[in-house]
Amino acid sequence: MSTPEHSEVFSPEGAIDLHVSPEMRASLRTIIDKKPKRLVVDLSRVPYVDSSGLAVLIGAMQSLELEGGAFVLAGAQEAVRMILESARLDQYFHLFPTVDDALAAS
């Protein structure tokens, strides 16, 4: 899959919890430091996100938006969508059904 110019796709695998959140925060920081116009986090292989994972996503979105970029989530599985909805974060994040949809959005 090719990404439009100045777009990055980050594709974590497995649960995003207290054990992997610090590593994920560092990975996202590295991407954000490149100042992409759009960062798509592909959640299609993430079965679960806990509060520490949500905090990482929120922090990454705030950091990228301060740089003038767009932070979007794509491909969230049903369980992850339910977690986002129960925390009302579905109203905070830009959610797309697929990475392609997220990259195509302007």
Biopython code that builds the backbone (N, CA, C, O; Angstrom):
import numpy as np
from Bio.PDB.StructureBuilder import StructureBuilder

atoms = [
    (1, "MET", "N", (0.851, -1.184, 0.000)),
    (1, "MET", "CA", (0.000, 0.000, 0.000)),
    (1, "MET", "C", (0.889, 1.237, 0.000)),
    (1, "MET", "O", (1.803, 1.347, 0.817)),
    (2, "SER", "N", (0.631, 2.142, -0.891)),
    (2, "SER", "CA", (1.407, 3.376, -0.902)),
    (2, "SER", "C", (0.660, 4.424, -0.094)),
    (2, "SER", "O", (-0.570, 4.447, -0.060)),
    (3, "THR", "N", (1.421, 5.285, 0.552)),
    (3, "THR", "CA", (0.797, 6.335, 1.339)),
    (3, "THR", "C", (0.988, 7.660, 0.621)),
    (3, "THR", "O", (2.037, 7.901, 0.023)),
    (4, "PRO", "N", (-0.024, 8.522, 0.677)),
    (4, "PRO", "CA", (0.116, 9.837, 0.059)),
    (4, "PRO", "C", (1.302, 10.583, 0.680)),
    (4, "PRO", "O", (1.703, 10.310, 1.811)),
    (5, "GLU", "N", (1.840, 11.512, -0.071)),
    (5, "GLU", "CA", (2.986, 12.268, 0.409)),
    (5, "GLU", "C", (2.689, 12.904, 1.764)),
    (5, "GLU", "O", (1.599, 13.430, 1.992)),
    (6, "HIS", "N", (3.651, 12.849, 2.638)),
    (6, "HIS", "CA", (3.571, 13.438, 3.978)),
    (6, "HIS", "C", (2.562, 12.735, 4.884)),
    (6, "HIS", "O", (2.116, 13.307, 5.879)),
    (7, "SER", "N", (2.204, 11.500, 4.544)),
    (7, "SER", "CA", (1.349, 10.715, 5.428)),
    (7, "SER", "C", (2.170, 9.557, 5.979)),
    (7, "SER", "O", (3.039, 9.019, 5.295)),
    (8, "GLU", "N", (1.888, 9.182, 7.214)),
    (8, "GLU", "CA", (2.540, 8.042, 7.846)),
    (8, "GLU", "C", (1.454, 7.098, 8.330)),
    (8, "GLU", "O", (0.379, 7.528, 8.748)),
    (9, "VAL", "N", (1.749, 5.803, 8.268)),
    (9, "VAL", "CA", (0.830, 4.808, 8.826)),
    (9, "VAL", "C", (1.592, 4.044, 9.909)),
    (9, "VAL", "O", (2.681, 3.523, 9.667)),
    (10, "PHE", "N", (1.012, 3.986, 11.088)),
    (10, "PHE", "CA", (1.590, 3.251, 12.210)),
    (10, "PHE", "C", (0.656, 2.086, 12.497)),
    (10, "PHE", "O", (-0.539, 2.288, 12.714)),
    (11, "SER", "N", (1.192, 0.856, 12.499)),
    (11, "SER", "CA", (0.352, -0.348, 12.627)),
    (11, "SER", "C", (0.788, -1.219, 13.798)),
    (11, "SER", "O", (1.515, -2.195, 13.613)),
    (12, "PRO", "N", (0.345, -0.870, 15.000)),
    (12, "PRO", "CA", (0.689, -1.725, 16.142)),
    (12, "PRO", "C", (-0.039, -3.061, 16.048)),
    (12, "PRO", "O", (-1.082, -3.164, 15.401)),
    (13, "GLU", "N", (0.515, -4.078, 16.695)),
    (13, "GLU", "CA", (-0.116, -5.398, 16.746)),
    (13, "GLU", "C", (-0.231, -5.840, 18.188)),
    (13, "GLU", "O", (0.693, -5.665, 18.983)),
    (14, "GLY", "N", (-1.390, -6.421, 18.520)),
    (14, "GLY", "CA", (-1.605, -6.920, 19.876)),
    (14, "GLY", "C", (-2.220, -5.854, 20.764)),
    (14, "GLY", "O", (-2.440, -4.719, 20.344)),
    (15, "ALA", "N", (-2.490, -6.244, 21.999)),
    (15, "ALA", "CA", (-3.122, -5.341, 22.961)),
    (15, "ALA", "C", (-2.216, -4.152, 23.251)),
    (15, "ALA", "O", (-1.000, -4.298, 23.374)),
    (16, "ILE", "N", (-2.814, -2.992, 23.359)),
    (16, "ILE", "CA", (-2.079, -1.792, 23.753)),
    (16, "ILE", "C", (-2.419, -1.561, 25.222)),
    (16, "ILE", "O", (-3.470, -1.016, 25.561)),
    (17, "ASP", "N", (-1.498, -1.990, 26.082)),
    (17, "ASP", "CA", (-1.744, -1.896, 27.513)),
    (17, "ASP", "C", (-0.515, -1.322, 28.215)),
    (17, "ASP", "O", (0.419, -0.844, 27.571)),
    (18, "LEU", "N", (-0.534, -1.378, 29.528)),
    (18, "LEU", "CA", (0.528, -0.806, 30.348)),
    (18, "LEU", "C", (1.909, -1.313, 29.954)),
    (18, "LEU", "O", (2.894, -0.586, 30.083)),
    (19, "HIS", "N", (1.992, -2.556, 29.473)),
    (19, "HIS", "CA", (3.289, -3.157, 29.150)),
    (19, "HIS", "C", (3.886, -2.627, 27.852)),
    (19, "HIS", "O", (5.108, -2.544, 27.725)),
    (20, "VAL", "N", (3.053, -2.273, 26.899)),
    (20, "VAL", "CA", (3.575, -1.810, 25.598)),
    (20, "VAL", "C", (3.404, -0.304, 25.379)),
    (20, "VAL", "O", (3.943, 0.246, 24.418)),
    (21, "SER", "N", (2.669, 0.352, 26.249)),
    (21, "SER", "CA", (2.420, 1.789, 26.076)),
    (21, "SER", "C", (3.700, 2.624, 26.004)),
    (21, "SER", "O", (3.788, 3.498, 25.142)),
    (22, "PRO", "N", (4.705, 2.400, 26.872)),
    (22, "PRO", "CA", (5.924, 3.226, 26.770)),
    (22, "PRO", "C", (6.632, 3.063, 25.422)),
    (22, "PRO", "O", (7.118, 4.040, 24.851)),
    (23, "GLU", "N", (6.687, 1.838, 24.920)),
    (23, "GLU", "CA", (7.315, 1.580, 23.617)),
    (23, "GLU", "C", (6.509, 2.241, 22.495)),
    (23, "GLU", "O", (7.075, 2.814, 21.564)),
    (24, "MET", "N", (5.194, 2.152, 22.597)),
    (24, "MET", "CA", (4.344, 2.750, 21.576)),
    (24, "MET", "C", (4.461, 4.276, 21.608)),
    (24, "MET", "O", (4.492, 4.925, 20.562)),
    (25, "ARG", "N", (4.525, 4.838, 22.806)),
    (25, "ARG", "CA", (4.679, 6.293, 22.931)),
    (25, "ARG", "C", (5.967, 6.739, 22.234)),
    (25, "ARG", "O", (5.973, 7.744, 21.523)),
    (26, "ALA", "N", (7.055, 5.995, 22.436)),
    (26, "ALA", "CA", (8.337, 6.328, 21.812)),
    (26, "ALA", "C", (8.256, 6.210, 20.287)),
    (26, "ALA", "O", (8.785, 7.056, 19.567)),
    (27, "SER", "N", (7.592, 5.155, 19.799)),
    (27, "SER", "CA", (7.441, 4.971, 18.346)),
    (27, "SER", "C", (6.645, 6.114, 17.731)),
    (27, "SER", "O", (7.021, 6.649, 16.688)),
    (28, "LEU", "N", (5.553, 6.484, 18.376)),
    (28, "LEU", "CA", (4.721, 7.577, 17.862)),
    (28, "LEU", "C", (5.478, 8.902, 17.917)),
    (28, "LEU", "O", (5.348, 9.732, 17.017)),
    (29, "ARG", "N", (6.267, 9.101, 18.972)),
    (29, "ARG", "CA", (7.053, 10.344, 19.102)),
    (29, "ARG", "C", (8.031, 10.466, 17.933)),
    (29, "ARG", "O", (8.206, 11.550, 17.377)),
    (30, "THR", "N", (8.667, 9.352, 17.563)),
    (30, "THR", "CA", (9.610, 9.347, 16.447)),
    (30, "THR", "C", (8.913, 9.759, 15.159)),
    (30, "THR", "O", (9.451, 10.540, 14.375)),
    (31, "ILE", "N", (7.705, 9.226, 14.942)),
    (31, "ILE", "CA", (6.948, 9.571, 13.735)),
    (31, "ILE", "C", (6.527, 11.047, 13.778)),
    (31, "ILE", "O", (6.668, 11.761, 12.785)),
    (32, "ILE", "N", (6.017, 11.497, 14.915)),
    (32, "ILE", "CA", (5.535, 12.880, 15.041)),
    (32, "ILE", "C", (6.678, 13.875, 14.867)),
    (32, "ILE", "O", (6.476, 14.971, 14.346)),
    (33, "ASP", "N", (7.880, 13.494, 15.303)),
    (33, "ASP", "CA", (9.042, 14.375, 15.145)),
    (33, "ASP", "C", (9.345, 14.655, 13.669)),
    (33, "ASP", "O", (9.987, 15.654, 13.344)),
    (34, "LYS", "N", (8.873, 13.757, 12.766)),
    (34, "LYS", "CA", (9.053, 13.971, 11.325)),
    (34, "LYS", "C", (8.017, 14.938, 10.761)),
    (34, "LYS", "O", (8.070, 15.306, 9.588)),
    (35, "LYS", "N", (7.070, 15.344, 11.616)),
    (35, "LYS", "CA", (6.017, 16.291, 11.253)),
    (35, "LYS", "C", (5.204, 15.864, 10.022)),
    (35, "LYS", "O", (5.096, 16.626, 9.061)),
    (36, "PRO", "N", (4.632, 14.648, 10.046)),
    (36, "PRO", "CA", (3.781, 14.260, 8.909)),
    (36, "PRO", "C", (2.520, 15.117, 8.880)),
    (36, "PRO", "O", (2.053, 15.597, 9.913)),
    (37, "LYS", "N", (1.975, 15.299, 7.672)),
    (37, "LYS", "CA", (0.712, 16.041, 7.548)),
    (37, "LYS", "C", (-0.439, 15.217, 8.124)),
    (37, "LYS", "O", (-1.409, 15.762, 8.652)),
    (38, "ARG", "N", (-0.310, 13.888, 8.011)),
    (38, "ARG", "CA", (-1.354, 12.989, 8.509)),
    (38, "ARG", "C", (-0.684, 11.745, 9.071)),
    (38, "ARG", "O", (0.224, 11.179, 8.462)),
    (39, "LEU", "N", (-1.146, 11.333, 10.239)),
    (39, "LEU", "CA", (-0.696, 10.082, 10.846)),
    (39, "LEU", "C", (-1.916, 9.197, 11.047)),
    (39, "LEU", "O", (-2.843, 9.542, 11.781)),
    (40, "VAL", "N", (-1.897, 8.046, 10.379)),
    (40, "VAL", "CA", (-2.986, 7.080, 10.503)),
    (40, "VAL", "C", (-2.501, 5.948, 11.413)),
    (40, "VAL", "O", (-1.503, 5.291, 11.117)),
    (41, "VAL", "N", (-3.205, 5.729, 12.507)),
    (41, "VAL", "CA", (-2.899, 4.596, 13.382)),
    (41, "VAL", "C", (-3.857, 3.475, 12.999)),
    (41, "VAL", "O", (-5.066, 3.563, 13.214)),
    (42, "ASP", "N", (-3.284, 2.420, 12.426)),
    (42, "ASP", "CA", (-4.052, 1.260, 11.961)),
    (42, "ASP", "C", (-4.283, 0.324, 13.147)),
    (42, "ASP", "O", (-3.356, -0.335, 13.619)),
    (43, "LEU", "N", (-5.519, 0.274, 13.619)),
    (43, "LEU", "CA", (-5.858, -0.540, 14.794)),
    (43, "LEU", "C", (-6.437, -1.902, 14.411)),
    (43, "LEU", "O", (-6.997, -2.596, 15.260)),
    (44, "SER", "N", (-6.306, -2.286, 13.148)),
    (44, "SER", "CA", (-6.963, -3.522, 12.694)),
    (44, "SER", "C", (-6.396, -4.782, 13.368)),
    (44, "SER", "O", (-7.070, -5.811, 13.398)),
    (45, "ARG", "N", (-5.183, -4.720, 13.903)),
    (45, "ARG", "CA", (-4.604, -5.885, 14.575)),
    (45, "ARG", "C", (-4.459, -5.663, 16.076)),
    (45, "ARG", "O", (-3.633, -6.296, 16.733)),
    (46, "VAL", "N", (-5.271, -4.759, 16.605)),
    (46, "VAL", "CA", (-5.262, -4.448, 18.036)),
    (46, "VAL", "C", (-6.583, -4.901, 18.642)),
    (46, "VAL", "O", (-7.620, -4.292, 18.377)),
    (47, "PRO", "N", (-6.567, -5.974, 19.464)),
    (47, "PRO", "CA", (-7.818, -6.477, 20.031)),
    (47, "PRO", "C", (-8.298, -5.717, 21.269)),
    (47, "PRO", "O", (-9.465, -5.821, 21.647)),
    (48, "TYR", "N", (-7.389, -4.943, 21.908)),
    (48, "TYR", "CA", (-7.737, -4.314, 23.183)),
    (48, "TYR", "C", (-6.844, -3.104, 23.435)),
    (48, "TYR", "O", (-5.656, -3.116, 23.111)),
    (49, "VAL", "N", (-7.433, -2.059, 24.018)),
    (49, "VAL", "CA", (-6.675, -0.877, 24.435)),
    (49, "VAL", "C", (-7.109, -0.542, 25.860)),
    (49, "VAL", "O", (-8.301, -0.402, 26.131)),
    (50, "ASP", "N", (-6.131, -0.413, 26.780)),
    (50, "ASP", "CA", (-6.504, -0.015, 28.139)),
    (50, "ASP", "C", (-6.289, 1.493, 28.315)),
    (50, "ASP", "O", (-5.958, 2.191, 27.357)),
    (51, "SER", "N", (-6.476, 1.986, 29.529)),
    (51, "SER", "CA", (-6.408, 3.433, 29.756)),
    (51, "SER", "C", (-5.026, 4.001, 29.444)),
    (51, "SER", "O", (-4.918, 5.138, 28.984)),
    (52, "SER", "N", (-3.971, 3.230, 29.686)),
    (52, "SER", "CA", (-2.633, 3.743, 29.369)),
    (52, "SER", "C", (-2.451, 3.843, 27.852)),
    (52, "SER", "O", (-1.798, 4.766, 27.364)),
    (53, "GLY", "N", (-3.020, 2.905, 27.116)),
    (53, "GLY", "CA", (-2.970, 2.965, 25.654)),
    (53, "GLY", "C", (-3.761, 4.145, 25.117)),
    (53, "GLY", "O", (-3.330, 4.821, 24.183)),
    (54, "LEU", "N", (-4.925, 4.389, 25.717)),
    (54, "LEU", "CA", (-5.733, 5.541, 25.312)),
    (54, "LEU", "C", (-4.977, 6.835, 25.588)),
    (54, "LEU", "O", (-5.016, 7.766, 24.784)),
    (55, "ALA", "N", (-4.289, 6.891, 26.727)),
    (55, "ALA", "CA", (-3.509, 8.089, 27.072)),
    (55, "ALA", "C", (-2.406, 8.337, 26.044)),
    (55, "ALA", "O", (-2.137, 9.485, 25.690)),
    (56, "VAL", "N", (-1.768, 7.270, 25.563)),
    (56, "VAL", "CA", (-0.729, 7.404, 24.539)),
    (56, "VAL", "C", (-1.334, 7.966, 23.250)),
    (56, "VAL", "O", (-0.766, 8.868, 22.634)),
    (57, "LEU", "N", (-2.491, 7.427, 22.846)),
    (57, "LEU", "CA", (-3.143, 7.904, 21.617)),
    (57, "LEU", "C", (-3.563, 9.369, 21.746)),
    (57, "LEU", "O", (-3.386, 10.154, 20.814)),
    (58, "ILE", "N", (-4.115, 9.732, 22.890)),
    (58, "ILE", "CA", (-4.543, 11.120, 23.108)),
    (58, "ILE", "C", (-3.328, 12.052, 23.074)),
    (58, "ILE", "O", (-3.365, 13.106, 22.439)),
    (59, "GLY", "N", (-2.253, 11.655, 23.762)),
    (59, "GLY", "CA", (-1.043, 12.484, 23.782)),
    (59, "GLY", "C", (-0.439, 12.645, 22.401)),
    (59, "GLY", "O", (0.011, 13.730, 22.033)),
    (60, "ALA", "N", (-0.430, 11.559, 21.635)),
    (60, "ALA", "CA", (0.124, 11.615, 20.279)),
    (60, "ALA", "C", (-0.717, 12.536, 19.403)),
    (60, "ALA", "O", (-0.178, 13.318, 18.620)),
    (61, "MET", "N", (-2.033, 12.442, 19.535)),
    (61, "MET", "CA", (-2.905, 13.294, 18.737)),
    (61, "MET", "C", (-2.673, 14.763, 19.085)),
    (61, "MET", "O", (-2.576, 15.606, 18.193)),
    (62, "GLN", "N", (-2.584, 15.068, 20.374)),
    (62, "GLN", "CA", (-2.365, 16.457, 20.783)),
    (62, "GLN", "C", (-1.022, 16.971, 20.267)),
    (62, "GLN", "O", (-0.932, 18.103, 19.792)),
    (63, "SER", "N", (0.016, 16.149, 20.358)),
    (63, "SER", "CA", (1.348, 16.557, 19.884)),
    (63, "SER", "C", (1.345, 16.833, 18.391)),
    (63, "SER", "O", (1.885, 17.844, 17.943)),
    (64, "LEU", "N", (0.734, 15.930, 17.613)),
    (64, "LEU", "CA", (0.731, 16.102, 16.162)),
    (64, "LEU", "C", (-0.110, 17.308, 15.762)),
    (64, "LEU", "O", (0.265, 18.050, 14.854)),
    (65, "GLU", "N", (-1.227, 17.509, 16.423)),
    (65, "GLU", "CA", (-2.073, 18.646, 16.075)),
    (65, "GLU", "C", (-1.382, 19.972, 16.398)),
    (65, "GLU", "O", (-1.600, 20.966, 15.706)),
    (66, "LEU", "N", (-0.552, 19.995, 17.441)),
    (66, "LEU", "CA", (0.232, 21.194, 17.739)),
    (66, "LEU", "C", (1.213, 21.504, 16.608)),
    (66, "LEU", "O", (1.571, 22.660, 16.381)),
    (67, "GLU", "N", (1.643, 20.453, 15.903)),
    (67, "GLU", "CA", (2.553, 20.606, 14.765)),
    (67, "GLU", "C", (1.782, 20.901, 13.476)),
    (67, "GLU", "O", (2.383, 21.087, 12.418)),
    (68, "GLY", "N", (0.445, 20.944, 13.568)),
    (68, "GLY", "CA", (-0.375, 21.238, 12.404)),
    (68, "GLY", "C", (-0.775, 20.010, 11.597)),
    (68, "GLY", "O", (-1.291, 20.143, 10.488)),
    (69, "GLY", "N", (-0.544, 18.817, 12.137)),
    (69, "GLY", "CA", (-0.882, 17.592, 11.433)),
    (69, "GLY", "C", (-2.230, 17.030, 11.854)),
    (69, "GLY", "O", (-2.840, 17.490, 12.819)),
    (70, "ALA", "N", (-2.680, 16.030, 11.114)),
    (70, "ALA", "CA", (-3.945, 15.350, 11.407)),
    (70, "ALA", "C", (-3.642, 13.951, 11.927)),
    (70, "ALA", "O", (-2.839, 13.225, 11.340)),
    (71, "PHE", "N", (-4.282, 13.577, 13.025)),
    (71, "PHE", "CA", (-4.099, 12.268, 13.662)),
    (71, "PHE", "C", (-5.415, 11.518, 13.545)),
    (71, "PHE", "O", (-6.442, 11.987, 14.036)),
    (72, "VAL", "N", (-5.394, 10.353, 12.897)),
    (72, "VAL", "CA", (-6.635, 9.601, 12.715)),
    (72, "VAL", "C", (-6.433, 8.136, 13.076)),
    (72, "VAL", "O", (-5.323, 7.608, 13.001)),
    (73, "LEU", "N", (-7.510, 7.503, 13.463)),
    (73, "LEU", "CA", (-7.508, 6.078, 13.778)),
    (73, "LEU", "C", (-8.279, 5.355, 12.686)),
    (73, "LEU", "O", (-9.276, 5.865, 12.175)),
    (74, "ALA", "N", (-7.810, 4.161, 12.333)),
    (74, "ALA", "CA", (-8.472, 3.395, 11.271)),
    (74, "ALA", "C", (-8.550, 1.927, 11.645)),
    (74, "ALA", "O", (-7.689, 1.399, 12.349)),
    (75, "GLY", "N", (-9.593, 1.283, 11.163)),
    (75, "GLY", "CA", (-9.709, -0.166, 11.269)),
    (75, "GLY", "C", (-9.929, -0.725, 12.654)),
    (75, "GLY", "O", (-9.608, -1.887, 12.905)),
    (76, "ALA", "N", (-10.469, 0.071, 13.563)),
    (76, "ALA", "CA", (-10.657, -0.411, 14.937)),
    (76, "ALA", "C", (-11.609, -1.606, 14.969)),
    (76, "ALA", "O", (-12.697, -1.566, 14.395)),
    (77, "GLN", "N", (-11.178, -2.666, 15.649)),
    (77, "GLN", "CA", (-12.035, -3.831, 15.834)),
    (77, "GLN", "C", (-13.199, -3.451, 16.749)),
    (77, "GLN", "O", (-13.153, -2.439, 17.449)),
    (78, "GLU", "N", (-14.232, -4.276, 16.727)),
    (78, "GLU", "CA", (-15.450, -3.997, 17.506)),
    (78, "GLU", "C", (-15.140, -3.718, 18.978)),
    (78, "GLU", "O", (-15.663, -2.757, 19.543)),
    (79, "ALA", "N", (-14.304, -4.538, 19.605)),
    (79, "ALA", "CA", (-13.998, -4.367, 21.034)),
    (79, "ALA", "C", (-13.321, -3.025, 21.295)),
    (79, "ALA", "O", (-13.627, -2.350, 22.277)),
    (80, "VAL", "N", (-12.410, -2.647, 20.421)),
    (80, "VAL", "CA", (-11.703, -1.371, 20.585)),
    (80, "VAL", "C", (-12.665, -0.213, 20.334)),
    (80, "VAL", "O", (-12.625, 0.791, 21.045)),
    (81, "ARG", "N", (-13.527, -0.345, 19.331)),
    (81, "ARG", "CA", (-14.525, 0.707, 19.079)),
    (81, "ARG", "C", (-15.426, 0.891, 20.296)),
    (81, "ARG", "O", (-15.767, 2.018, 20.655)),
    (82, "MET", "N", (-15.809, -0.205, 20.925)),
    (82, "MET", "CA", (-16.674, -0.122, 22.110)),
    (82, "MET", "C", (-15.956, 0.590, 23.259)),
    (82, "MET", "O", (-16.572, 1.363, 23.993)),
    (83, "ILE", "N", (-14.660, 0.330, 23.413)),
    (83, "ILE", "CA", (-13.872, 1.005, 24.456)),
    (83, "ILE", "C", (-13.818, 2.510, 24.159)),
    (83, "ILE", "O", (-14.017, 3.331, 25.054)),
    (84, "LEU", "N", (-13.554, 2.858, 22.917)),
    (84, "LEU", "CA", (-13.512, 4.274, 22.527)),
    (84, "LEU", "C", (-14.868, 4.940, 22.762)),
    (84, "LEU", "O", (-14.940, 6.061, 23.266)),
    (85, "GLU", "N", (-15.938, 4.238, 22.393)),
    (85, "GLU", "CA", (-17.281, 4.797, 22.561)),
    (85, "GLU", "C", (-17.638, 4.948, 24.035)),
    (85, "GLU", "O", (-18.225, 5.959, 24.422)),
    (86, "SER", "N", (-17.296, 3.963, 24.863)),
    (86, "SER", "CA", (-17.652, 4.041, 26.281)),
    (86, "SER", "C", (-16.911, 5.182, 26.974)),
    (86, "SER", "O", (-17.407, 5.745, 27.950)),
    (87, "ALA", "N", (-15.724, 5.523, 26.471)),
    (87, "ALA", "CA", (-14.966, 6.654, 27.015)),
    (87, "ALA", "C", (-15.300, 7.956, 26.286)),
    (87, "ALA", "O", (-14.718, 9.005, 26.559)),
    (88, "ARG", "N", (-16.252, 7.864, 25.354)),
    (88, "ARG", "CA", (-16.671, 8.997, 24.510)),
    (88, "ARG", "C", (-15.518, 9.541, 23.657)),
    (88, "ARG", "O", (-15.555, 10.688, 23.211)),
    (89, "LEU", "N", (-14.515, 8.723, 23.439)),
    (89, "LEU", "CA", (-13.382, 9.148, 22.615)),
    (89, "LEU", "C", (-13.677, 9.014, 21.134)),
    (89, "LEU", "O", (-12.921, 9.514, 20.301)),
    (90, "ASP", "N", (-14.781, 8.335, 20.795)),
    (90, "ASP", "CA", (-15.183, 8.271, 19.391)),
    (90, "ASP", "C", (-15.585, 9.666, 18.897)),
    (90, "ASP", "O", (-15.614, 9.919, 17.693)),
    (91, "GLN", "N", (-15.895, 10.563, 19.834)),
    (91, "GLN", "CA", (-16.230, 11.937, 19.466)),
    (91, "GLN", "C", (-14.987, 12.824, 19.432)),
    (91, "GLN", "O", (-15.037, 13.951, 18.941)),
    (92, "TYR", "N", (-13.882, 12.316, 19.952)),
    (92, "TYR", "CA", (-12.631, 13.066, 20.053)),
    (92, "TYR", "C", (-11.692, 12.723, 18.897)),
    (92, "TYR", "O", (-11.086, 13.605, 18.288)),
    (93, "PHE", "N", (-11.584, 11.437, 18.611)),
    (93, "PHE", "CA", (-10.720, 10.980, 17.527)),
    (93, "PHE", "C", (-11.474, 10.969, 16.201)),
    (93, "PHE", "O", (-12.696, 10.829, 16.170)),
    (94, "HIS", "N", (-10.728, 11.117, 15.107)),
    (94, "HIS", "CA", (-11.286, 10.903, 13.775)),
    (94, "HIS", "C", (-11.117, 9.414, 13.485)),
    (94, "HIS", "O", (-9.996, 8.911, 13.420)),
    (95, "LEU", "N", (-12.239, 8.712, 13.310)),
    (95, "LEU", "CA", (-12.221, 7.265, 13.095)),
    (95, "LEU", "C", (-12.633, 6.933, 11.672)),
    (95, "LEU", "O", (-13.597, 7.486, 11.143)),
    (96, "PHE", "N", (-11.882, 6.015, 11.059)),
    (96, "PHE", "CA", (-12.197, 5.562, 9.705)),
    (96, "PHE", "C", (-12.257, 4.039, 9.696)),
    (96, "PHE", "O", (-11.554, 3.387, 10.469)),
    (97, "PRO", "N", (-13.095, 3.463, 8.825)),
    (97, "PRO", "CA", (-13.217, 1.995, 8.795)),
    (97, "PRO", "C", (-11.953, 1.301, 8.322)),
    (97, "PRO", "O", (-11.648, 0.199, 8.777)),
    (98, "THR", "N", (-11.206, 1.931, 7.407)),
    (98, "THR", "CA", (-9.985, 1.311, 6.894)),
    (98, "THR", "C", (-8.881, 2.359, 6.752)),
    (98, "THR", "O", (-9.142, 3.561, 6.740)),
    (99, "VAL", "N", (-7.654, 1.878, 6.647)),
    (99, "VAL", "CA", (-6.516, 2.775, 6.423)),
    (99, "VAL", "C", (-6.684, 3.512, 5.093)),
    (99, "VAL", "O", (-6.406, 4.708, 5.005)),
    (100, "ASP", "N", (-7.138, 2.799, 4.059)),
    (100, "ASP", "CA", (-7.337, 3.445, 2.754)),
    (100, "ASP", "C", (-8.330, 4.599, 2.850)),
    (100, "ASP", "O", (-8.127, 5.657, 2.254)),
    (101, "ASP", "N", (-9.410, 4.383, 3.610)),
    (101, "ASP", "CA", (-10.394, 5.460, 3.794)),
    (101, "ASP", "C", (-9.750, 6.651, 4.499)),
    (101, "ASP", "O", (-9.986, 7.802, 4.131)),
    (102, "ALA", "N", (-8.942, 6.367, 5.507)),
    (102, "ALA", "CA", (-8.293, 7.437, 6.265)),
    (102, "ALA", "C", (-7.311, 8.220, 5.396)),
    (102, "ALA", "O", (-7.222, 9.444, 5.498)),
    (103, "LEU", "N", (-6.578, 7.511, 4.542)),
    (103, "LEU", "CA", (-5.608, 8.185, 3.670)),
    (103, "LEU", "C", (-6.301, 8.984, 2.565)),
    (103, "LEU", "O", (-5.780, 9.997, 2.098)),
    (104, "ALA", "N", (-7.476, 8.517, 2.155)),
    (104, "ALA", "CA", (-8.194, 9.192, 1.074)),
    (104, "ALA", "C", (-8.916, 10.454, 1.568)),
    (104, "ALA", "O", (-9.200, 11.360, 0.784)),
    (105, "ALA", "N", (-9.207, 10.504, 2.864)),
    (105, "ALA", "CA", (-9.937, 11.652, 3.416)),
    (105, "ALA", "C", (-9.044, 12.891, 3.368)),
    (105, "ALA", "O", (-7.828, 12.811, 3.541)),
    (106, "SER", "N", (-9.674, 14.025, 3.131)),
    (106, "SER", "CA", (-8.851, 15.249, 3.088)),
    (106, "SER", "C", (-9.012, 16.038, 4.358)),
    (106, "SER", "O", (-8.401, 17.096, 4.509)),
]
sb = StructureBuilder()
sb.init_structure("model")
sb.init_model(0)
sb.init_chain("A")
sb.init_seg("    ")
for serial, (resi, resn, name, xyz) in enumerate(atoms, 1):
    if name == "N":
        sb.init_residue(resn, " ", resi, " ")
    sb.init_atom(name, np.array(xyz, "f"), 0.0, 1.0, " ", f" {name:<3s}", serial, name[0])
structure = sb.get_structure()
